[in-house]
Amino acid sequence: MCWADLLVLLPAAPYRLVAFPFAALFHHLCASGHLSLTARYIFLLAGGCLLAGIAMGSYAVLLLIPVAGSVLILLSVSPAHAHTWVFALQMSWQTLCHLGLSSQELDPQDARPAIALSAIMLLTQKATSLALDIHEGLVQLQLGQGFLQRTLPLCSYLLFFPALLGGPLCSFSTFQARIESCGALPCPLRAAGQRCLCAVALQGLRAGLAGGLASRQGCAGLGCLPRVWAQALLLRLAYYLHWVLDEALLEAAGFRPEAGQGDLSIHDLWTLETTHRLAVFTRTWNKSTSRWLRRLVFQRCPAQPLLATFAFSAWWHGLRPGQVFGFLCWAVMVEADYRIHPFLSAWATCQGVKLLYRGTTWVFTQLIVAYILVAVETENFSMLCLLWTSCNSILPLSYSLALLLLLAKNHRIIRWFGLEGTLKII
C-alpha cells in the first residue's frame, strides 16, 4: 500500500500546475497597468470559480454555499458577533460535508470530492480568520459603499484562485495590500521557478523512496520500526512537495508570503528533519495552520488549551478514527515532550552525554512523528488496530508513562512543601 495516496491534497497538484500560467498572466496585467483595482478582484474571483468548476465539478456547489453564507453574515451581523456566526456556519457545513461524503460509496478514482473537502477546510481558515480580524477591529468594512463594492473584495479573498486549493493562510489585510501593490512588485517568476525546481527534487526523492519501500515487503516485530519511519518520511515529502507548489503559485501571482509567514522554507525544512524536540516540530509543521489554530483555539481556551487545540484539529480534519487517535496522541506526546526534556537535559552535563541525549531524543522524535502521521493518515479502523497492537506503540506508551510519572512526582513535591493550597489560589 502507498501511504502517500491517502493524502487528500495529492489529487489537486495537476490543477495547481494548470493555474500557474494564469497566475503569471495576472501579475503581468497588473504590472503593465491593464487591470484596475476592481478588475483585479474580478480576475481573481472569476479564476477561483473557474478553477473550482474544473477541479471539483458539481462538488463546487459545496464550496460556493458556505462562501455566500459567510459573506452575508459578515455584511449583516455586528462585528461583535460575526466570528461566532461564521465559525458555527463553517464548521457545521464542513462537518456535514465530511460525514456526507464519507458515508457514500464514491469512486476511488474520482478525486473531486477530496479536492472539494480540502478547499472547504481552507475556506474555513480564511473565513474564521477574517471574522476574527473584524471582531478584533483589525479590519473594518466600509459601510458607506454599495453592496457589490463591499461584497467583491470579500468573495475575491475567499475564492481567489492562487490560494483556492492550497495555503499558506493569507490575512485579508495582506490580501488587500498585495492587490493594491501587485503592479509595483518585481517579476516573481524567478522565485516561483526556484520553488518549482525544489518541488521536482522533492518529487524525485519521494519517488526513489517509494520504489525502495515497494521492493521490501513485509516486516515483523521491531523490524517494522524502520519501515513505518520510511512510510512517514514518504508522507512528509508529499506534504513538503505540495507546500512548495502552493507558495510557488502564490509567488507567480504576486502574493508572495511575508518572511516567516509561509508553510515551508529551507530553514523550516532543516528544523523539521533535525530537531530533537517534538514541540519544536509541532510549531514548525504547517506553520500557517499552526498559527491559525493558536489564535482560534489555544489563546481563547480557558482550560486545557493544548488538548483543546489538538481535539479541534481532529474535528477540522474530519473526525475519522485515525485522525481522532492520532491528534489526541500528538497532544499527549507534546505535553510529555515539555516535561521530559527539562528532566533529561538536567542530567546532560558533559559534552558526550549531551550528544547522546540529543541523538537519542532525535531518534525518539522521528519515530513518534512517524507513528502519529501514519495513524492520522490511516482511514481503515482495522489497520489502525494493527498499528495500536504493533511494536510501534512502545515508544508512545513509554512517553505516556513517563508523563504520568513526572506529573505524579511534581504533585508529591507540591504536597511535600505544603504549596498545594497556594498554587490553587494562584
DRENDO-1510 file (C-alpha; in Angstrom, 1 decimal, always signed):
<recs>
REC; n; res; u; v; w
REC; 1; MET; +0.0; +0.0; +0.0 .
REC; 2; CYS; +1.3; +3.5; -0.9 .
REC; 3; TRP; +0.7; +5.7; +2.1 .
REC; 4; ALA; +1.1; +8.9; +0.2 .
REC; 5; ASP; -2.0; +8.0; -1.8 .
REC; 6; LEU; -4.1; +8.8; +1.3 .
REC; 7; LEU; -3.2; +12.5; +1.1 .
REC; 8; VAL; -6.3; +14.5; +0.2 .
REC; 9; LEU; -4.0; +17.2; -1.3 .
REC; 10; LEU; -2.3; +14.9; -3.8 .
REC; 11; PRO; -5.1; +14.9; -6.5 .
REC; 12; ALA; -5.1; +18.7; -6.6 .
REC; 13; ALA; -1.5; +19.0; -7.8 .
REC; 14; PRO; -2.2; +18.9; -11.5 .
REC; 15; TYR; -4.8; +21.7; -11.1 .
REC; 16; ARG; -2.2; +23.9; -9.3 .
REC; 17; LEU; +0.1; +23.4; -12.3 .
REC; 18; VAL; -2.6; +24.4; -14.7 .
REC; 19; ALA; -3.2; +27.6; -12.7 .
REC; 20; PHE; +0.4; +28.7; -13.0 .
REC; 21; PRO; +0.1; +30.5; -16.4 .
REC; 22; PHE; -3.0; +32.4; -15.3 .
REC; 23; ALA; -1.2; +33.5; -12.1 .
REC; 24; ALA; +1.7; +34.8; -14.2 .
REC; 25; LEU; -0.7; +36.5; -16.6 .
REC; 26; PHE; -2.5; +38.2; -13.7 .
REC; 27; HIS; +0.8; +39.6; -12.4 .
REC; 28; HIS; +1.8; +40.7; -15.9 .
REC; 29; LEU; -1.5; +42.5; -16.5 .
REC; 30; CYS; -1.2; +44.2; -13.1 .
REC; 31; ALA; +2.4; +45.3; -13.7 .
REC; 32; SER; +1.5; +46.7; -17.2 .
REC; 33; GLY; -1.4; +48.7; -15.8 .
REC; 34; HIS; -4.1; +46.9; -17.7 .
REC; 35; LEU; -6.1; +45.9; -14.7 .
REC; 36; SER; -7.8; +48.4; -12.4 .
REC; 37; LEU; -8.3; +47.6; -8.7 .
REC; 38; THR; -11.9; +46.4; -9.3 .
REC; 39; ALA; -10.7; +44.3; -12.4 .
REC; 40; ARG; -8.1; +42.6; -10.2 .
REC; 41; TYR; -10.7; +41.5; -7.7 .
REC; 42; ILE; -12.9; +40.2; -10.6 .
REC; 43; PHE; -10.0; +38.4; -12.3 .
REC; 44; LEU; -9.1; +36.5; -9.1 .
REC; 45; LEU; -12.7; +35.7; -8.3 .
REC; 46; ALA; -13.5; +34.5; -11.8 .
REC; 47; GLY; -10.4; +32.4; -11.8 .
REC; 48; GLY; -11.3; +30.9; -8.5 .
REC; 49; CYS; -14.8; +30.0; -9.7 .
REC; 50; LEU; -13.5; +28.6; -12.9 .
REC; 51; LEU; -10.8; +26.5; -11.1 .
REC; 52; ALA; -13.4; +25.2; -8.6 .
REC; 53; GLY; -15.6; +24.1; -11.5 .
REC; 54; ILE; -12.8; +22.4; -13.3 .
REC; 55; ALA; -11.2; +20.7; -10.3 .
REC; 56; MET; -14.4; +19.8; -8.4 .
REC; 57; GLY; -17.2; +19.6; -11.0 .
REC; 58; SER; -20.6; +19.6; -9.4 .
REC; 59; TYR; -19.0; +19.3; -5.9 .
REC; 60; ALA; -18.0; +23.0; -6.3 .
REC; 61; VAL; -21.5; +23.9; -5.1 .
REC; 62; LEU; -20.4; +22.6; -1.6 .
REC; 63; LEU; -17.7; +25.3; -1.6 .
REC; 64; LEU; -19.9; +28.2; -3.0 .
REC; 65; ILE; -22.7; +27.7; -0.5 .
REC; 66; PRO; -20.5; +28.5; +2.6 .
REC; 67; VAL; -18.8; +31.3; +0.8 .
REC; 68; ALA; -22.2; +33.0; +0.2 .
REC; 69; GLY; -23.3; +32.3; +3.7 .
REC; 70; SER; -20.1; +33.7; +5.3 .
REC; 71; VAL; -20.2; +36.9; +3.2 .
REC; 72; LEU; -23.8; +37.5; +4.1 .
REC; 73; ILE; -23.1; +37.0; +7.8 .
REC; 74; LEU; -20.1; +39.4; +7.6 .
REC; 75; LEU; -22.2; +42.1; +6.0 .
REC; 76; SER; -25.3; +41.7; +8.1 .
REC; 77; VAL; -24.1; +40.8; +11.6 .
REC; 78; SER; -22.5; +43.1; +14.0 .
REC; 79; PRO; -18.6; +42.8; +14.4 .
REC; 80; ALA; -19.1; +41.6; +18.0 .
REC; 81; HIS; -21.0; +38.5; +16.9 .
REC; 82; ALA; -19.6; +37.9; +13.3 .
REC; 83; HIS; -17.0; +35.5; +14.4 .
REC; 84; THR; -19.4; +33.3; +16.3 .
REC; 85; TRP; -21.8; +33.0; +13.4 .
REC; 86; VAL; -19.1; +32.4; +10.8 .
REC; 87; PHE; -17.4; +29.8; +12.9 .
REC; 88; ALA; -20.7; +28.0; +13.5 .
REC; 89; LEU; -21.6; +28.1; +9.8 .
REC; 90; GLN; -18.3; +26.9; +8.5 .
REC; 91; MET; -17.6; +24.1; +11.0 .
REC; 92; SER; -21.2; +22.8; +10.8 .
REC; 93; TRP; -21.2; +22.8; +7.0 .
REC; 94; GLN; -17.7; +21.3; +6.8 .
REC; 95; THR; -18.7; +18.5; +9.3 .
REC; 96; LEU; -21.8; +17.8; +7.2 .
REC; 97; CYS; -19.7; +17.5; +4.1 .
REC; 98; HIS; -17.2; +15.2; +5.7 .
REC; 99; LEU; -19.9; +12.9; +7.1 .
REC; 100; GLY; -22.0; +13.0; +4.0 .
REC; 101; LEU; -19.2; +12.3; +1.5 .
REC; 102; SER; -17.6; +9.6; +3.8 .
REC; 103; SER; -20.9; +7.8; +4.1 .
REC; 104; GLN; -21.3; +7.5; +0.3 .
REC; 105; GLU; -19.7; +4.8; -1.8 .
REC; 106; LEU; -17.7; +7.1; -4.1 .
REC; 107; ASP; -15.5; +6.1; -7.0 .
REC; 108; PRO; -11.9; +5.7; -5.6 .
REC; 109; GLN; -10.6; +7.1; -8.9 .
REC; 110; ASP; -12.8; +10.3; -8.6 .
REC; 111; ALA; -10.6; +12.9; -6.9 .
REC; 112; ARG; -13.3; +15.7; -7.0 .
REC; 113; PRO; -14.8; +15.0; -3.5 .
REC; 114; ALA; -11.4; +15.0; -1.8 .
REC; 115; ILE; -10.4; +18.3; -3.6 .
REC; 116; ALA; -13.7; +19.9; -2.6 .
REC; 117; LEU; -13.2; +18.9; +1.1 .
REC; 118; SER; -9.7; +20.3; +1.1 .
REC; 119; ALA; -10.9; +23.6; -0.4 .
REC; 120; ILE; -13.7; +23.8; +2.2 .
REC; 121; MET; -11.2; +23.2; +5.0 .
REC; 122; LEU; -9.0; +26.1; +3.6 .
REC; 123; LEU; -12.1; +28.2; +3.3 .
REC; 124; THR; -12.9; +27.7; +7.0 .
REC; 125; GLN; -9.4; +29.1; +7.8 .
REC; 126; LYS; -9.9; +32.2; +5.7 .
REC; 127; ALA; -13.5; +32.9; +6.8 .
REC; 128; THR; -12.8; +32.5; +10.5 .
REC; 129; SER; -9.6; +34.5; +10.2 .
REC; 130; LEU; -11.4; +37.3; +8.5 .
REC; 131; ALA; -14.2; +37.2; +11.1 .
REC; 132; LEU; -11.7; +37.4; +13.9 .
REC; 133; ASP; -10.0; +40.3; +12.3 .
REC; 134; ILE; -13.4; +42.1; +12.1 .
REC; 135; HIS; -14.2; +41.1; +15.7 .
REC; 136; GLU; -10.9; +42.5; +17.0 .
REC; 137; GLY; -11.1; +45.7; +14.9 .
REC; 138; LEU; -8.1; +44.8; +12.6 .
REC; 139; VAL; -10.4; +45.0; +9.6 .
REC; 140; GLN; -13.3; +47.5; +9.1 .
REC; 141; LEU; -15.8; +47.0; +6.4 .
REC; 142; GLN; -16.8; +50.2; +4.6 .
REC; 143; LEU; -20.5; +50.6; +5.4 .
REC; 144; GLY; -20.9; +53.6; +3.1 .
REC; 145; GLN; -20.2; +51.7; -0.1 .
REC; 146; GLY; -22.7; +49.8; -2.3 .
REC; 147; PHE; -23.5; +46.1; -1.8 .
REC; 148; LEU; -21.4; +44.9; -4.7 .
REC; 149; GLN; -18.5; +47.1; -3.8 .
REC; 150; ARG; -18.5; +45.6; -0.3 .
REC; 151; THR; -19.1; +42.1; -1.5 .
REC; 152; LEU; -16.5; +41.8; -4.2 .
REC; 153; PRO; -13.3; +42.1; -2.1 .
REC; 154; LEU; -14.7; +39.5; +0.4 .
REC; 155; CYS; -15.7; +37.0; -2.3 .
REC; 156; SER; -12.4; +37.5; -4.1 .
REC; 157; TYR; -10.5; +36.9; -0.8 .
REC; 158; LEU; -12.4; +33.7; +0.0 .
REC; 159; LEU; -12.2; +32.3; -3.6 .
REC; 160; PHE; -9.1; +33.8; -5.2 .
REC; 161; PHE; -7.6; +31.0; -7.3 .
REC; 162; PRO; -3.9; +31.1; -6.2 .
REC; 163; ALA; -5.0; +30.0; -2.7 .
REC; 164; LEU; -8.1; +28.1; -3.5 .
REC; 165; LEU; -6.6; +24.6; -3.4 .
REC; 166; GLY; -3.7; +25.3; -1.0 .
REC; 167; GLY; -2.1; +27.6; +1.6 .
REC; 168; PRO; -0.5; +29.3; +3.3 .
REC; 169; LEU; -3.2; +31.3; +5.0 .
REC; 170; CYS; -3.1; +34.9; +4.0 .
REC; 171; SER; -4.9; +37.5; +6.1 .
REC; 172; PHE; -7.5; +39.8; +4.5 .
REC; 173; SER; -5.4; +42.9; +5.2 .
REC; 174; THR; -2.3; +41.3; +3.5 .
REC; 175; PHE; -4.5; +40.2; +0.6 .
REC; 176; GLN; -5.8; +43.8; +0.0 .
REC; 177; ALA; -2.3; +45.2; +0.3 .
REC; 178; ARG; -1.0; +42.7; -2.3 .
REC; 179; ILE; -3.9; +43.5; -4.6 .
REC; 180; GLU; -3.1; +47.3; -4.5 .
REC; 181; SER; +0.7; +46.9; -4.8 .
REC; 182; CYS; +0.8; +43.9; -7.2 .
REC; 183; GLY; +1.9; +46.0; -10.2 .
REC; 184; ALA; +4.8; +47.6; -8.3 .
REC; 185; LEU; +6.3; +44.3; -7.3 .
REC; 186; PRO; +9.3; +42.8; -9.3 .
REC; 187; CYS; +8.7; +39.9; -11.6 .
REC; 188; PRO; +8.2; +36.8; -9.3 .
REC; 189; LEU; +8.8; +34.2; -12.0 .
REC; 190; ARG; +12.4; +33.5; -10.9 .
REC; 191; ALA; +11.5; +32.9; -7.3 .
REC; 192; ALA; +8.5; +30.7; -8.4 .
REC; 193; GLY; +10.8; +28.8; -10.7 .
REC; 194; GLN; +13.2; +28.1; -7.9 .
REC; 195; ARG; +10.4; +26.7; -5.8 .
REC; 196; CYS; +9.2; +24.5; -8.7 .
REC; 197; LEU; +12.8; +23.1; -9.1 .
REC; 198; CYS; +12.7; +22.4; -5.3 .
REC; 199; ALA; +9.4; +20.6; -5.9 .
REC; 200; VAL; +10.9; +18.5; -8.7 .
REC; 201; ALA; +13.8; +17.5; -6.4 .
REC; 202; LEU; +11.4; +16.5; -3.6 .
REC; 203; GLN; +9.3; +14.5; -6.0 .
REC; 204; GLY; +12.4; +12.7; -7.3 .
REC; 205; LEU; +13.4; +11.9; -3.7 .
REC; 206; ARG; +9.9; +10.7; -2.9 .
REC; 207; ALA; +9.7; +8.5; -6.0 .
REC; 208; GLY; +13.0; +6.9; -5.1 .
REC; 209; LEU; +11.9; +6.2; -1.5 .
REC; 210; ALA; +8.6; +4.8; -2.7 .
REC; 211; GLY; +10.4; +2.4; -5.1 .
REC; 212; GLY; +12.7; +1.3; -2.2 .
REC; 213; LEU; +9.7; +0.6; +0.0 .
REC; 214; ALA; +7.9; -1.3; -2.7 .
REC; 215; SER; +10.8; -3.7; -3.1 .
REC; 216; ARG; +10.9; -4.5; +0.6 .
REC; 217; GLN; +7.6; -6.1; +1.5 .
REC; 218; GLY; +6.8; -7.5; +5.0 .
REC; 219; CYS; +8.3; -7.0; +8.4 .
REC; 220; ALA; +8.0; -8.4; +11.9 .
REC; 221; GLY; +8.5; -7.1; +15.4 .
REC; 222; LEU; +10.9; -4.3; +15.9 .
REC; 223; GLY; +11.9; -4.6; +12.3 .
REC; 224; CYS; +8.7; -2.7; +11.4 .
REC; 225; LEU; +10.0; +0.5; +13.1 .
REC; 226; PRO; +12.3; +1.5; +10.1 .
REC; 227; ARG; +9.5; +0.7; +7.7 .
REC; 228; VAL; +7.0; +2.9; +9.5 .
REC; 229; TRP; +9.6; +5.6; +9.7 .
REC; 230; ALA; +10.2; +5.4; +5.9 .
REC; 231; GLN; +6.4; +5.5; +5.3 .
REC; 232; ALA; +6.1; +8.6; +7.4 .
REC; 233; LEU; +9.0; +10.2; +5.6 .
REC; 234; LEU; +7.2; +9.5; +2.3 .
REC; 235; LEU; +4.2; +11.3; +3.8 .
REC; 236; ARG; +6.3; +14.3; +4.9 .
REC; 237; LEU; +7.9; +14.6; +1.5 .
REC; 238; ALA; +4.4; +14.7; -0.1 .
REC; 239; TYR; +3.4; +17.5; +2.2 .
REC; 240; TYR; +6.6; +19.4; +1.6 .
REC; 241; LEU; +6.1; +19.0; -2.2 .
REC; 242; HIS; +2.6; +20.5; -2.1 .
REC; 243; TRP; +3.5; +23.3; +0.3 .
REC; 244; VAL; +6.3; +24.3; -2.1 .
REC; 245; LEU; +3.9; +24.2; -5.1 .
REC; 246; ASP; +1.4; +26.3; -3.1 .
REC; 247; GLU; +3.8; +29.0; -2.3 .
REC; 248; ALA; +5.2; +28.9; -5.9 .
REC; 249; LEU; +1.7; +29.6; -7.3 .
REC; 250; LEU; +1.2; +32.5; -4.9 .
REC; 251; GLU; +4.5; +34.0; -5.8 .
REC; 252; ALA; +3.8; +33.7; -9.5 .
REC; 253; ALA; +0.6; +35.8; -8.9 .
REC; 254; GLY; +2.4; +38.4; -6.8 .
REC; 255; PHE; +1.2; +37.1; -3.4 .
REC; 256; ARG; +4.5; +36.1; -2.0 .
REC; 257; PRO; +4.1; +35.3; +1.7 .
REC; 258; GLU; +5.9; +37.5; +4.1 .
REC; 259; ALA; +9.1; +36.3; +5.8 .
REC; 260; GLY; +8.2; +33.6; +8.3 .
REC; 261; GLN; +4.6; +33.5; +7.2 .
REC; 262; GLY; +4.8; +30.7; +4.7 .
REC; 263; ASP; +4.4; +27.0; +5.4 .
REC; 264; LEU; +7.9; +25.8; +4.4 .
REC; 265; SER; +11.3; +27.5; +3.9 .
REC; 266; ILE; +14.7; +25.9; +3.8 .
REC; 267; HIS; +15.2; +26.8; +7.4 .
REC; 268; ASP; +11.8; +25.2; +8.3 .
REC; 269; LEU; +12.7; +22.0; +6.4 .
REC; 270; TRP; +16.0; +21.7; +8.2 .
REC; 271; THR; +14.3; +22.3; +11.6 .
REC; 272; LEU; +11.6; +19.6; +10.9 .
REC; 273; GLU; +14.1; +17.0; +10.0 .
REC; 274; THR; +16.8; +17.7; +12.6 .
REC; 275; THR; +15.0; +18.8; +15.7 .
REC; 276; HIS; +15.1; +16.5; +18.8 .
REC; 277; ARG; +12.1; +18.2; +20.3 .
REC; 278; LEU; +8.6; +17.2; +19.3 .
REC; 279; ALA; +7.2; +20.5; +20.5 .
REC; 280; VAL; +9.6; +22.3; +18.0 .
REC; 281; PHE; +8.5; +20.0; +15.2 .
REC; 282; THR; +4.8; +20.7; +16.0 .
REC; 283; ARG; +5.3; +24.5; +16.0 .
REC; 284; THR; +7.1; +24.3; +12.6 .
REC; 285; TRP; +4.8; +21.8; +10.9 .
REC; 286; ASN; +2.3; +23.5; +8.6 .
REC; 287; LYS; +3.1; +26.9; +10.2 .
REC; 288; SER; +0.1; +28.9; +8.8 .
REC; 289; THR; -2.3; +26.3; +10.1 .
REC; 290; SER; -0.5; +26.2; +13.4 .
REC; 291; ARG; -0.8; +30.0; +13.8 .
REC; 292; TRP; -4.5; +29.8; +12.9 .
REC; 293; LEU; -5.1; +27.1; +15.5 .
REC; 294; ARG; -3.2; +29.0; +18.1 .
REC; 295; ARG; -5.2; +32.2; +17.5 .
REC; 296; LEU; -8.6; +30.4; +17.1 .
REC; 297; VAL; -8.4; +27.9; +19.9 .
REC; 298; PHE; -5.2; +27.9; +22.0 .
REC; 299; GLN; -5.3; +31.6; +23.0 .
REC; 300; ARG; -9.1; +31.6; +23.6 .
REC; 301; CYS; -9.5; +28.4; +25.6 .
REC; 302; PRO; -9.7; +28.9; +29.4 .
REC; 303; ALA; -8.8; +25.3; +30.3 .
REC; 304; GLN; -6.5; +22.6; +28.8 .
REC; 305; PRO; -5.7; +24.7; +25.7 .
REC; 306; LEU; -3.2; +22.2; +24.3 .
REC; 307; LEU; -5.7; +19.3; +24.4 .
REC; 308; ALA; -8.5; +21.5; +23.1 .
REC; 309; THR; -6.3; +22.7; +20.1 .
REC; 310; PHE; -5.5; +19.1; +19.0 .
REC; 311; ALA; -9.1; +18.0; +19.6 .
REC; 312; PHE; -10.3; +20.8; +17.4 .
REC; 313; SER; -7.7; +20.0; +14.8 .
REC; 314; ALA; -9.1; +16.4; +14.7 .
REC; 315; TRP; -12.6; +17.9; +14.2 .
REC; 316; TRP; -11.4; +20.2; +11.5 .
REC; 317; HIS; -9.7; +17.3; +9.6 .
REC; 318; GLY; -12.8; +15.2; +9.6 .
REC; 319; LEU; -13.0; +13.1; +12.8 .
REC; 320; ARG; -12.1; +9.8; +11.2 .
REC; 321; PRO; -10.8; +7.2; +13.8 .
REC; 322; GLY; -7.2; +7.6; +12.7 .
REC; 323; GLN; -7.4; +11.4; +13.0 .
REC; 324; VAL; -9.0; +11.3; +16.4 .
REC; 325; PHE; -6.5; +8.8; +17.8 .
REC; 326; GLY; -3.5; +10.5; +16.0 .
REC; 327; PHE; -4.2; +14.1; +17.1 .
REC; 328; LEU; -5.0; +13.1; +20.7 .
REC; 329; CYS; -1.8; +11.0; +20.8 .
REC; 330; TRP; +0.0; +14.1; +19.4 .
REC; 331; ALA; -1.3; +16.2; +22.2 .
REC; 332; VAL; -0.1; +13.8; +24.9 .
REC; 333; MET; +3.3; +13.5; +23.2 .
REC; 334; VAL; +3.8; +17.2; +23.1 .
REC; 335; GLU; +2.8; +17.5; +26.8 .
REC; 336; ALA; +5.3; +14.8; +27.6 .
REC; 337; ASP; +7.9; +16.5; +25.5 .
REC; 338; TYR; +7.6; +19.7; +27.5 .
REC; 339; ARG; +8.2; +17.8; +30.8 .
REC; 340; ILE; +10.6; +15.1; +29.7 .
REC; 341; HIS; +13.3; +17.3; +28.1 .
REC; 342; PRO; +13.9; +19.6; +31.1 .
REC; 343; PHE; +14.3; +16.5; +33.2 .
REC; 344; LEU; +16.7; +14.8; +30.8 .
REC; 345; SER; +18.7; +17.9; +29.9 .
REC; 346; ALA; +19.4; +18.5; +33.6 .
REC; 347; TRP; +21.4; +15.2; +33.6 .
REC; 348; ALA; +23.3; +16.0; +30.4 .
REC; 349; THR; +26.2; +18.0; +31.9 .
REC; 350; CYS; +29.2; +16.9; +29.8 .
REC; 351; GLN; +29.6; +17.1; +26.1 .
REC; 352; GLY; +29.4; +13.4; +25.5 .
REC; 353; VAL; +26.2; +12.9; +27.4 .
REC; 354; LYS; +24.7; +15.9; +25.6 .
REC; 355; LEU; +25.5; +14.3; +22.3 .
REC; 356; LEU; +24.0; +11.1; +23.5 .
REC; 357; TYR; +20.9; +12.9; +24.8 .
REC; 358; ARG; +20.3; +14.8; +21.6 .
REC; 359; GLY; +20.9; +11.8; +19.3 .
REC; 360; THR; +18.7; +9.5; +21.3 .
REC; 361; THR; +15.8; +12.1; +21.6 .
REC; 362; TRP; +16.1; +12.9; +17.8 .
REC; 363; VAL; +15.5; +9.2; +17.1 .
REC; 364; PHE; +12.6; +9.1; +19.5 .
REC; 365; THR; +11.1; +12.3; +18.0 .
REC; 366; GLN; +11.4; +10.8; +14.5 .
REC; 367; LEU; +9.7; +7.6; +15.5 .
REC; 368; ILE; +6.9; +9.3; +17.4 .
REC; 369; VAL; +6.3; +11.7; +14.5 .
REC; 370; ALA; +6.2; +8.6; +12.2 .
REC; 371; TYR; +3.7; +6.9; +14.4 .
REC; 372; ILE; +1.4; +9.9; +14.6 .
REC; 373; LEU; +1.5; +10.6; +10.8 .
REC; 374; VAL; +0.7; +7.0; +9.9 .
REC; 375; ALA; -2.1; +7.0; +12.4 .
REC; 376; VAL; -3.6; +10.2; +11.1 .
REC; 377; GLU; -3.5; +9.0; +7.5 .
REC; 378; THR; -5.0; +5.6; +8.3 .
REC; 379; GLU; -8.6; +5.6; +7.2 .
REC; 380; ASN; -9.3; +1.9; +7.9 .
REC; 381; PHE; -10.1; +1.1; +11.5 .
REC; 382; SER; -8.7; -2.5; +11.2 .
REC; 383; MET; -5.4; -1.1; +10.1 .
REC; 384; LEU; -5.5; +1.4; +13.0 .
REC; 385; CYS; -5.9; -1.6; +15.3 .
REC; 386; LEU; -2.9; -3.2; +13.8 .
REC; 387; LEU; -0.9; -0.1; +14.4 .
REC; 388; TRP; -2.1; +0.0; +18.1 .
REC; 389; THR; -1.0; -3.5; +18.7 .
REC; 390; SER; +2.3; -3.4; +16.9 .
REC; 391; CYS; +5.8; -2.7; +18.3 .
REC; 392; ASN; +5.5; +0.9; +17.0 .
REC; 393; SER; +3.3; +1.7; +20.1 .
REC; 394; ILE; +6.1; +1.0; +22.5 .
REC; 395; LEU; +7.7; +4.5; +22.3 .
REC; 396; PRO; +4.4; +6.5; +22.6 .
REC; 397; LEU; +3.3; +4.3; +25.5 .
REC; 398; SER; +6.7; +4.9; +27.2 .
REC; 399; TYR; +6.4; +8.7; +26.7 .
REC; 400; SER; +2.8; +8.5; +28.2 .
REC; 401; LEU; +4.1; +6.5; +31.2 .
REC; 402; ALA; +7.0; +9.0; +31.7 .
REC; 403; LEU; +4.5; +11.9; +31.6 .
REC; 404; LEU; +2.3; +10.2; +34.3 .
REC; 405; LEU; +5.4; +9.6; +36.5 .
REC; 406; LEU; +6.6; +13.2; +36.2 .
REC; 407; LEU; +3.1; +14.5; +36.9 .
REC; 408; ALA; +2.9; +12.3; +40.0 .
REC; 409; LYS; +6.4; +13.4; +41.1 .
REC; 410; ASN; +5.5; +17.1; +40.8 .
REC; 411; HIS; +2.3; +16.5; +42.7 .
REC; 412; ARG; +4.2; +14.8; +45.5 .
REC; 413; ILE; +6.7; +17.7; +45.6 .
REC; 414; ILE; +3.9; +20.2; +45.9 .
REC; 415; ARG; +2.2; +18.3; +48.8 .
REC; 416; TRP; +5.6; +17.8; +50.5 .
REC; 417; PHE; +6.3; +21.6; +50.7 .
REC; 418; GLY; +2.7; +22.4; +51.5 .
REC; 419; LEU; +2.2; +24.6; +48.4 .
REC; 420; GLU; -0.9; +22.9; +47.0 .
REC; 421; GLY; -3.3; +25.5; +48.6 .
REC; 422; THR; -1.1; +28.3; +47.4 .
REC; 423; LEU; -1.0; +27.1; +43.8 .
REC; 424; LYS; -4.8; +26.7; +43.8 .
REC; 425; ILE; -5.1; +30.3; +44.8 .
REC; 426; ILE; -2.7; +31.4; +42.1 .
</recs>
